[in-house]
Every structure is written in structure tokens, then in C-alpha cells.
Amino acid sequence: MKHIPLRRLAAAALLGLSALGAQAANVLVVLSDADRLDLKDGKVFSTGFYLNELMQPVKLLREAGHQLTFATPRGDAPTLDASSADKAHFDGDEAALREHQALLDQLKLTSRTDSPVISLSRVEQIGYAHFDAVYVPGGHAPMQDLLTSPALGRLLADFHARGKTTALVCHGPIALLSTLPDAPAFTRQLAAKGTVAPRPDWLYAGYRMTVISNQEEALAKALLQGGVMKFYPQTALQQAGGSYRSNQVPFTVNVVTDRELITGQNPASALGVAHEMLQRLK
């Protein structure tokens, strides 16, 4: 057997480790601080993030070896929308539901005392360059704060400028509005009048994208227990200048990609968004 010098074996091992390391990415997962959504007429809807929309991508990204950092605007522990802990969002698989719930518990993301979640100001201190991709899951909570968060707007603008993977699902794509020059004014006018002039200066104007559709919102309105949303996210993104793409059958998978942007329409699209992210992060 041919003798191979120890130093060559060490060098080969280092190269192998480097190759493995080159495949690992730092992914920032941004969630809402909110546990409620303010509706019309002063009504309030208790909400948060959807279990499968967060944990299915998180599980796949972790299994692929990527490093995840979790953040919210203020650094508060996010809230699980209890209605989303349903096997229906896991193709009826009770075991899959329990597995993803257990991973959420293991990560302690929702713990008021032990959550590893950091604030977006801390993310800014670390430096946006540290992160290779950003992911925003849905649930109604992003409609409360992410759409007007200046800190999130700065982060997304940086990712846009550098063409770095930006993925969002269901209600999550509403967060793209945070990059508008005056997102609060835009949302106030939309809520008050139902229409807003397009914003050609929006970073994502003309981008193909999706978000939970007006049709799907109408079909799921019973969740709001008689309440009415101030506006639907599809309308908001279209009014801002997005080129909306929908599925043909409500609540079926629809993933739309355009340049750095990956958007999924509904809970069923979370896995598709995750797989697209994995392809980009190879």
C-alpha cells in the first residue's frame, strides 16, 4: 500500500472541511413581535406565526447544515398562532405535527425567559453582510408590525441591493412594504380609502410575487370571528406595484421566484419556498 505523508492527509482533511463549510450559510429568520392583529372597528384578532410556515423551512435548513438566527423588530419572543398547530398543515400527518412542535419547543423560540430571538437593531450591529439569506414566515402577525418596520426595511433594502436570497410565505410577503419610502403613510391611506397610487420608487415595483390571495382570505374569514381586516395583503402588494401571481385552486402550492425574491402564497407553499432556498444556498 502506497504511503501517504501525514501532512498531505491533514491538508486533504482541511480541504474537505472547507468544502463542507462553503456549503453552510447563515440564514436570518425574521418574525413578528405581535400577538394580535388590529382589525376594523376596533376589533382585535389574536394571532402570531403559523407553525408549519416557520418550522418546516427551519427543519430543512438545519438538516442541510445551515446556521439560523432568529429575530423580531424588538427582540421579543414571537407568538405561535394556536390555530396553526393542526395536522391539516402537515398533510394530515399527526406525527409530523408533533415532530415540528417538538423542534419548536427544543429551540425555545416562544419562551418568554429563554428565547434566543434577537432584535433587528442587534442584527444591524452584527452586520447584514453576516447573513446569506433572510426568511419571513406568515401567520397574520406580520400584518401588524413587519409591513412598517424601519429596521426591517433597511435590512431588506440591503439584501435587495446585494441580490441576496429573500424568501417570504403566506402573509410574510407583506413585509416587503417596509422598504417603501413612507410605509406607515401608505398603509394608513390604503386602510382608509382602499386604494393608493402605485409607488414606482418601491424597490420591488414590477417584481413577480405572490402572497395569500384575496380569495383565500375571504374563504378563511371565519378565523377572524366576525372581524374584518383593514386591507388584504394581495391588494396592498398590487397597489404598491408588485406583479401578483396566484394559484388556480385556493390553498394549493404556489411559489414565485423573481431575481433574489422567493415568495410562497399560503401555508401549503412553505416547503416549496424552503426547497427553493436550499437550491440557492448550495
C-alpha positions in Angstrom: 0.0 0.0 0.0 1.4 3.4 -1.0 2.4 5.5 1.9 0.8 9.0 2.0 2.6 11.6 4.1 0.7 12.8 7.2 0.9 16.4 6.1 -0.9 15.5 2.9 -3.6 13.7 4.8 -4.0 16.7 7.0 -4.2 19.1 4.1 -6.8 16.9 2.4 -8.9 16.8 5.6 -8.7 20.6 5.8 -9.8 20.9 2.2 -12.7 18.6 2.9 -13.8 20.6 5.9 -13.5 23.8 3.8 -15.7 22.3 1.2 -18.3 21.4 3.7 -18.1 24.8 5.3 -18.5 26.5 1.9 -22.0 24.9 1.7 -23.2 26.2 5.0 -25.0 29.5 5.0 -26.1 31.9 7.7 -29.9 32.4 7.4 -31.8 35.1 9.3 -35.4 34.2 10.2 -37.5 37.3 10.9 -40.7 37.0 12.8 -43.2 39.5 14.2 -43.3 40.7 17.8 -47.1 40.9 17.6 -49.5 38.5 19.2 -52.5 40.3 17.7 -53.8 42.0 14.6 -55.9 45.1 14.8 -59.0 44.9 12.7 -61.6 47.3 11.5 -64.0 48.9 14.1 -61.6 48.4 17.0 -61.8 44.6 16.9 -58.7 42.5 17.6 -57.6 39.1 16.4 -55.2 37.0 18.5 -52.6 35.6 16.2 -48.8 35.0 15.7 -46.8 32.9 13.3 -48.0 29.7 11.7 -46.3 26.5 13.0 -45.6 24.8 9.6 -44.6 28.1 7.9 -41.9 28.6 10.4 -40.8 25.1 11.3 -40.9 23.2 8.0 -38.3 25.5 6.5 -36.3 25.8 9.7 -36.1 22.0 10.0 -34.9 21.6 6.4 -32.4 24.4 6.6 -31.0 22.9 9.9 -30.8 19.5 8.4 -28.8 20.9 5.4 -26.3 22.3 7.9 -27.2 26.0 7.7 -26.9 28.2 10.7 -30.1 30.0 11.7 -30.5 33.3 13.6 -34.0 34.3 14.8 -35.0 38.0 15.1 -38.0 40.2 15.6 -38.2 44.0 15.4 -37.9 44.5 19.2 -36.3 41.2 20.1 -39.4 39.9 21.9 -40.2 36.1 21.8 -42.7 35.5 18.9 -46.1 34.0 19.5 -47.5 30.8 17.9 -50.9 31.1 16.4 -52.6 28.2 18.3 -54.9 27.5 15.4 -51.9 26.6 13.2 -50.9 23.6 15.4 -53.1 21.4 13.2 -52.2 18.3 11.3 -54.0 19.7 8.3 -51.0 21.9 7.7 -48.8 18.7 7.6 -50.8 16.8 5.1 -52.8 15.2 7.9 -49.7 13.6 9.4 -50.1 13.8 13.2 -46.5 12.5 13.7 -45.1 15.3 11.5 -47.1 17.9 13.5 -45.7 16.5 16.8 -42.2 16.5 15.3 -42.2 20.1 14.3 -43.9 21.2 17.5 -41.1 19.4 19.4 -38.4 21.2 17.4 -40.1 24.5 18.2 -40.1 23.6 21.9 -36.5 22.5 21.7 -35.4 25.8 20.2 -37.4 27.7 22.9 -38.3 30.4 20.4 -41.5 31.3 22.1 -40.1 31.2 25.7 -40.6 34.5 27.5 -37.4 33.8 29.5 -35.1 31.6 27.3 -35.9 32.6 23.7 -32.7 33.1 21.6 -34.5 35.7 19.5 -32.6 38.9 19.0 -33.8 42.4 17.9 -33.3 43.8 14.4 -31.2 46.5 15.9 -28.8 43.8 17.1 -28.9 42.2 13.6 -27.8 45.6 12.3 -25.0 45.7 14.8 -23.8 42.2 13.8 -23.9 43.4 10.2 -26.1 42.4 7.3 -23.1 41.0 5.5 -23.0 38.2 8.0 -26.2 36.7 6.6 -26.6 35.0 3.3 -30.4 34.7 3.2 -33.5 36.0 5.0 -36.8 34.2 5.6 -40.1 35.6 6.8 -42.9 33.2 7.7 -46.5 34.1 7.8 -49.5 34.0 10.2 -51.4 37.2 10.4 -48.8 38.8 12.8 -46.6 40.4 10.0 -49.7 42.5 9.1 -49.4 44.2 12.5 -45.7 45.3 12.5 -43.4 44.0 9.9 -45.0 45.9 7.0 -44.0 49.2 8.5 -40.8 48.3 10.4 -38.0 50.7 9.5 -35.4 48.3 10.7 -36.7 45.5 8.5 -36.9 48.0 5.6 -33.2 48.7 6.0 -32.4 45.0 6.1 -34.4 44.1 3.1 -33.1 47.1 1.1 -29.5 45.9 1.8 -30.4 42.3 0.7 -32.1 43.7 -2.4 -29.0 45.8 -3.3 -26.7 42.8 -3.0 -29.1 40.3 -4.7 -29.2 38.0 -1.6 -31.9 35.4 -1.2 -35.1 36.9 0.3 -37.8 34.4 1.0 -41.3 35.0 2.5 -44.5 33.0 2.7 -48.3 33.5 3.1 -48.8 36.8 5.0 -45.0 37.2 5.2 -44.5 39.0 1.9 -46.4 42.0 3.3 -43.1 42.7 5.0 -41.8 43.9 1.6 -43.8 47.1 2.1 -41.3 48.1 4.8 -39.0 49.2 2.1 -41.4 51.9 0.9 -40.2 55.5 1.5 -43.1 56.0 3.9 -44.7 52.6 4.6 -46.9 53.9 7.5 -48.5 56.6 5.3 -49.1 54.0 2.5 -50.8 51.6 4.9 -52.9 54.3 6.5 -54.2 55.5 3.2 -54.9 52.0 2.0 -56.8 51.2 5.2 -58.8 54.5 4.9 -59.5 54.7 1.2 -58.9 51.2 -0.1 -56.7 52.5 -2.9 -53.2 54.1 -3.1 -51.3 55.4 -6.1 -48.6 52.9 -7.2 -45.1 53.5 -5.9 -42.7 53.3 -8.9 -39.8 54.1 -6.4 -40.6 50.9 -4.4 -37.6 48.5 -4.5 -39.9 45.6 -5.6 -42.0 47.5 -8.1 -42.5 45.2 -11.1 -41.3 42.1 -9.3 -43.3 39.0 -9.8 -44.6 37.8 -6.4 -47.3 36.1 -4.5 -48.9 36.3 -1.1 -52.1 34.8 0.4 -54.8 35.8 -2.1 -57.9 37.9 -1.6 -59.9 34.8 -2.5 -58.1 32.7 0.2 -58.6 35.5 2.8 -62.3 35.5 2.0 -62.5 31.8 2.3 -60.8 31.8 5.7 -62.6 34.9 7.1 -64.3 32.7 9.7 -60.9 32.7 11.5 -61.4 36.4 12.3 -64.6 35.5 14.2 -66.7 38.3 12.6 -63.8 40.8 12.3 -62.7 42.4 9.1 -59.1 43.1 8.1 -58.2 46.7 7.2 -56.9 45.5 3.9 -55.8 42.3 2.3 -52.1 41.7 1.5 -52.7 40.9 -2.1 -54.3 44.3 -2.6 -51.5 46.0 -0.8 -48.7 44.5 -2.8 -50.5 45.1 -6.1 -51.2 48.7 -5.1 -47.6 49.2 -4.3 -46.6 48.0 -7.7 -46.0 44.2 -7.4 -46.9 41.9 -10.3 -49.1 39.4 -8.5 -49.2 35.7 -9.4 -51.8 33.4 -8.0 -52.6 29.7 -8.0 -55.6 28.3 -9.8 -57.1 26.4 -6.9 -57.2 28.1 -3.4 -54.8 26.8 -0.8 -52.7 24.8 -3.2 -48.9 25.2 -3.6 -47.7 28.3 -5.4 -44.1 29.5 -5.2 -43.0 32.5 -7.3 -39.4 33.5 -7.9 -38.0 36.7 -9.4 -34.4 37.7 -9.1 -33.4 37.4 -5.4 -37.1 37.2 -4.3 -38.9 33.9 -3.4 -42.5 34.1 -2.3 -45.0 31.4 -1.3 -48.7 32.0 -1.4 -50.1 30.1 1.6 -49.2 27.5 4.3 -49.1 24.7 1.7 -46.3 26.6 -0.1 -43.8 26.7 2.9 -42.0 23.6 1.9 -41.7 24.8 -1.7 -40.2 28.0 -0.5 -37.7 26.1 1.7 -36.6 23.9 -1.2 -36.1 26.9 -3.4 -33.9 28.5 -0.7 -31.9 25.3 -0.4 -31.2 25.3 -4.1 -30.0 28.9 -3.9 -27.8 28.3 -0.9 -25.8 25.4 -2.4 
